[in-house]
């Protein structure tokens, strides 16, 4: 059974990281002293749940955390710095600081080191998250102690709910586009002006009409979706923006 370390200081550890082809030492003091930090720890870089859900959602909700008093978000994994650096590039997680706990010292100090030898992983971290203020653990969400890799409480939404139940989450925005489309460019500019971070889905000529038709019932791009709602093309987006502005 894993024990919570709420009310205790985080372990005093020095992490060896590689930045700009040079070795650098980062201490827990530098990461936590005088700061409010959200930490989540996971079994390993490039592993399925960690890559598909755990890290991406913290990165996505980072603006909401920052708007509610959190200074930084840290992901800790028992991997070396080269692996963590490559994972960061692969994930494009610019809002999260990835820390390599290569020797497992921080994880062991948190009493979260587990044996994954049956998977060929060796010693790794159990999955958990915590809110740390000035180096002291305020709250921990520890996954239940059962076989496998449970992922129920250490997620970003659960942590944000604890930080502020009324926190506004970033809108989910996607736009279908094609290369050289001036209306697509105008729609993207409008989304940016409205303050939306969007996911662009560029479509090739060979499949564009089928994909757009299957998803939206339309045949042209751009097609914009916000929080599960199909807004439509550029003109529809402009009208939607005007209506949203009046309602605000």
Legacy VTK file of the C-alpha trace (Angstrom):
# vtk DataFile Version 3.0
C-alpha trace
ASCII
DATASET POLYDATA
POINTS 248 float
0.000 0.000 0.000
1.475 3.343 -1.037
1.534 6.041 1.637
0.791 9.690 1.021
3.559 12.169 1.800
1.224 15.119 2.275
2.731 17.639 4.673
6.284 16.419 4.007
9.044 17.962 1.929
9.981 16.463 -1.406
13.261 14.501 -1.457
16.447 16.527 -1.842
17.782 15.264 -5.165
20.052 16.498 -7.958
18.987 15.510 -11.467
21.466 15.209 -14.315
20.052 16.604 -17.528
21.406 17.208 -20.998
20.649 20.600 -22.557
22.178 22.029 -25.747
24.710 19.186 -25.818
25.956 20.047 -22.342
25.476 18.349 -18.980
23.590 20.310 -16.363
22.553 19.638 -12.763
19.053 20.623 -11.662
18.184 20.388 -7.966
14.841 19.978 -6.269
15.510 23.322 -4.616
15.624 25.013 -8.014
12.422 23.292 -9.073
10.319 23.739 -5.937
11.593 26.415 -3.550
9.246 29.397 -3.372
7.028 27.993 -6.102
3.691 26.233 -6.542
4.299 23.172 -8.681
2.143 20.367 -10.046
4.057 17.098 -10.402
2.959 13.914 -12.088
5.029 10.765 -12.296
4.592 7.816 -14.617
6.171 4.455 -15.499
8.068 5.503 -18.593
8.541 7.729 -21.600
6.983 6.542 -24.871
4.724 4.040 -23.066
1.081 3.939 -24.242
-0.978 5.649 -21.518
1.819 8.071 -20.683
2.107 9.226 -24.304
-1.536 9.133 -25.355
-3.197 10.643 -22.287
-1.199 11.435 -19.159
1.398 13.879 -20.529
-0.684 15.395 -23.371
-3.593 16.342 -21.117
-1.343 18.083 -18.575
0.228 20.005 -21.445
-3.205 20.881 -22.808
-4.560 22.082 -19.448
-1.387 23.974 -18.538
-2.877 27.436 -19.285
-5.693 26.719 -16.833
-3.191 25.627 -14.161
-1.064 28.733 -14.734
-4.135 30.963 -14.511
-4.907 29.454 -11.108
-1.627 30.004 -9.305
0.522 27.113 -10.501
4.027 28.215 -11.507
5.126 25.084 -13.343
4.138 21.533 -14.253
6.755 18.798 -13.916
6.710 15.259 -15.262
9.054 12.824 -13.508
10.001 9.438 -14.908
12.738 6.914 -14.180
14.370 7.389 -17.566
17.661 8.925 -18.631
17.847 12.473 -19.972
18.347 11.395 -23.599
15.111 9.407 -23.575
13.212 12.223 -21.864
14.558 14.788 -24.323
13.442 12.693 -27.300
10.051 12.113 -25.724
9.629 15.851 -25.180
10.392 16.481 -28.870
7.992 13.736 -29.920
5.178 15.033 -27.703
5.713 18.768 -28.366
4.860 19.360 -24.687
6.157 22.900 -24.365
4.109 23.600 -21.207
5.566 20.740 -19.158
9.078 20.336 -17.737
10.274 16.749 -18.173
12.676 15.641 -15.446
14.792 12.471 -15.839
15.026 10.593 -12.543
17.545 8.245 -14.130
18.763 6.673 -10.890
15.317 6.583 -9.324
16.487 8.635 -6.331
13.565 11.058 -6.299
11.047 8.277 -6.883
12.577 6.132 -4.159
12.523 9.116 -1.799
8.813 9.497 -2.515
8.350 5.768 -1.679
6.959 5.271 -5.171
9.641 3.024 -6.673
8.198 -0.275 -7.917
9.668 -3.375 -9.542
8.623 -3.767 -13.183
11.137 -6.520 -13.898
8.368 -8.760 -15.274
8.044 -6.272 -18.139
11.782 -5.805 -18.576
11.555 -2.271 -17.144
13.510 -2.791 -13.932
12.705 -0.250 -11.219
10.159 2.386 -12.261
7.769 4.885 -10.718
4.237 4.122 -9.661
1.794 6.519 -11.267
0.827 9.490 -9.076
0.418 13.262 -9.057
0.904 15.919 -6.389
0.613 19.610 -5.675
3.772 21.006 -4.074
4.071 24.449 -2.473
7.531 25.729 -1.534
8.859 22.178 -1.499
6.106 20.763 0.730
3.561 18.263 -0.604
0.066 19.707 -0.198
-1.933 16.990 -1.942
-1.228 13.602 -3.540
-3.310 11.517 -5.897
-1.893 7.982 -5.897
-3.187 5.313 -8.241
-4.727 2.271 -6.498
-2.303 -0.487 -5.560
-3.349 -3.292 -7.850
-1.798 -5.251 -10.729
-1.221 -3.531 -14.038
-1.035 0.194 -14.597
-4.177 1.816 -13.177
-4.860 5.349 -14.360
-7.798 6.785 -12.443
-6.792 9.690 -10.185
-3.415 11.099 -11.250
-4.807 12.687 -14.417
-4.701 16.401 -15.192
-8.451 16.977 -14.863
-8.539 15.540 -11.341
-5.635 17.760 -10.287
-7.168 20.875 -11.848
-10.444 20.127 -10.092
-8.525 20.112 -6.801
-6.620 23.317 -7.589
-9.828 25.131 -8.521
-13.163 23.361 -9.118
-14.325 26.377 -11.127
-11.235 26.616 -13.327
-12.035 27.243 -16.972
-10.577 24.599 -19.237
-9.235 25.503 -22.697
-11.687 24.893 -25.509
-11.141 21.870 -27.767
-10.728 23.354 -31.249
-9.914 21.612 -34.522
-9.906 22.888 -38.091
-9.770 20.904 -41.342
-7.692 22.686 -43.996
-5.872 22.243 -47.294
-2.646 23.750 -48.589
-2.995 27.122 -50.310
-6.524 27.766 -49.054
-6.968 31.501 -48.333
-10.220 30.908 -46.450
-8.425 28.388 -44.232
-5.738 30.971 -43.489
-8.397 33.552 -42.592
-10.211 31.090 -40.343
-6.991 30.202 -38.524
-6.198 33.883 -38.061
-9.661 34.486 -36.638
-9.312 31.583 -34.204
-5.990 33.013 -33.048
-7.538 36.478 -32.649
-10.264 34.893 -30.521
-7.584 33.381 -28.291
-8.105 29.749 -29.300
-5.283 27.257 -29.571
-6.378 24.939 -32.353
-5.363 21.625 -33.836
-5.016 21.871 -37.610
-5.818 18.823 -39.718
-4.413 19.422 -43.225
-6.019 17.116 -45.786
-4.625 16.005 -49.158
-6.660 16.501 -52.344
-7.135 12.741 -52.812
-9.085 12.209 -49.577
-10.245 15.692 -48.555
-13.857 15.595 -49.762
-14.463 12.111 -48.335
-13.015 12.945 -44.933
-14.744 16.313 -44.625
-17.996 14.857 -45.926
-17.931 11.935 -43.524
-17.219 14.106 -40.484
-19.158 17.295 -41.207
-21.515 16.582 -44.090
-19.823 19.385 -46.056
-17.493 19.187 -49.041
-15.259 22.231 -48.589
-12.632 23.495 -46.180
-12.109 25.047 -43.762
-14.399 23.215 -41.361
-14.138 24.231 -37.706
-15.150 22.248 -34.627
-15.263 23.697 -31.092
-15.937 21.540 -28.029
-17.668 18.895 -30.104
-19.816 21.391 -32.026
-19.480 21.678 -35.784
-19.224 25.424 -36.447
-18.680 25.218 -40.216
-16.596 27.229 -42.691
-15.170 30.734 -42.543
-18.495 32.598 -42.815
-20.082 30.368 -40.173
-17.100 30.917 -37.891
-17.384 34.681 -38.328
-21.074 34.568 -37.405
-20.355 32.289 -34.462
-17.667 34.700 -33.218
-20.085 37.647 -33.411
-22.755 35.738 -31.494
-20.251 34.616 -28.850
-19.040 38.202 -28.433
-22.594 39.491 -27.915
-23.309 36.768 -25.369
-20.122 37.492 -23.390
LINES 1 249
248 0 1 2 3 4 5 6 7 8 9 10 11 12 13 14 15 16 17 18 19 20 21 22 23 24 25 26 27 28 29 30 31 32 33 34 35 36 37 38 39 40 41 42 43 44 45 46 47 48 49 50 51 52 53 54 55 56 57 58 59 60 61 62 63 64 65 66 67 68 69 70 71 72 73 74 75 76 77 78 79 80 81 82 83 84 85 86 87 88 89 90 91 92 93 94 95 96 97 98 99 100 101 102 103 104 105 106 107 108 109 110 111 112 113 114 115 116 117 118 119 120 121 122 123 124 125 126 127 128 129 130 131 132 133 134 135 136 137 138 139 140 141 142 143 144 145 146 147 148 149 150 151 152 153 154 155 156 157 158 159 160 161 162 163 164 165 166 167 168 169 170 171 172 173 174 175 176 177 178 179 180 181 182 183 184 185 186 187 188 189 190 191 192 193 194 195 196 197 198 199 200 201 202 203 204 205 206 207 208 209 210 211 212 213 214 215 216 217 218 219 220 221 222 223 224 225 226 227 228 229 230 231 232 233 234 235 236 237 238 239 240 241 242 243 244 245 246 247
